[in-house]
Amino acid sequence: MSTARVRARRRLQAFRIAVFVVLGLFFVVPLASMAAYSVRVPGGGRTLEFWKQLGQDPDLRSAIVTSLELAFLTVVLMLVLLVPTMIWVRLRVPSMSRVVEFLCLLPLTIPAIVLVVGLKGVYAWVAYFFGDTSLTLTFAYVVLVLPYSYRAIDAGLASIDVITLSEAARSLGASWFTVITRVIVPNIGAALLSAAFISVALVLGEFTLASLLNYDNLQVVINLLGKSDSQTSVAASLASLVFAFLLLILLSFVGRRRSARRATSDLVPAPQPSMKEG
């Protein structure tokens, strides 16, 4: 290897390290500042009292439970809506894939305030049929997570041969429900986990829709709490951020393990039947 190439590789490595350090500081410094502020005592000293209040404040505790319920319901409704639809489009009407993609990506182009204006009249009927509770935000949140969930699931479906798998299962007498739940879904588990975790992170951090539609979730309560108890509010914000980060790290870990397991299974040759001499 020539000296010029070695120097170029070293410069590239140094550039990567510098970018990593700068981006790391960009994310770590604000989080460290939040952590320091959430345990600071006016006049000096440190205390975890503000973190203990996260489980003692009834409004905050109720908001945490509500946001977790919203995240769960959003993920379930999103998967029930998207997975069968996308599989059916790939198998039966592939010409409609562009239309479905356009509809799913459309929320990215619409500002949240415009969505609220459009949903305000719809939510009058939603409240009439389902009750005026914060859990009805599930329907709005499903619309918000559609672009990200669609991309994740679409990547998973593109990585397998859906048509061959479904035709093989159908030729063996499997119903369409069995084809989807026991043949295709297990092969796109990492994509479904990706869509689910991204949806949970988005729901836990959503503020605009809930605030403008006059519902309480975690971010709305944190905002209100910040007007009276800023340190507890910062502690709650930091806890929600750390939880979202852990979800994304878990997603990366699970996806990497699945990829490694699949690569290993591809390398191991299938056992050959033994030939016995008569």
Buried (B, 14 or more C-beta within 10 A) or exposed (E): EEEEEEEEEEEEEEEEEEEEEEEEEEEEEEBEEBBEBBBBEEEEEEEEBBBEBBEEBEEBBBBBEBBBBBBBBBBBBBBEBBBBBBBBBBBEEEEBEEEBBEEBBEBEEEEBEEBBEEBEEEBEEBEEEEEEEBBBBBBBBBBBBBBBBBBBBBBBBEBBEBEEBBEEBBEEEBEBEBBBBEBBBEBBEBBBBBBBBBBBBBBBBBBBBBBBBEBBBBBBBBBBBBEEBEBBBBBBBBBBBEBBEEBBEEBEEBBEEBEEEEEEEEEEEEEEEEEEEE
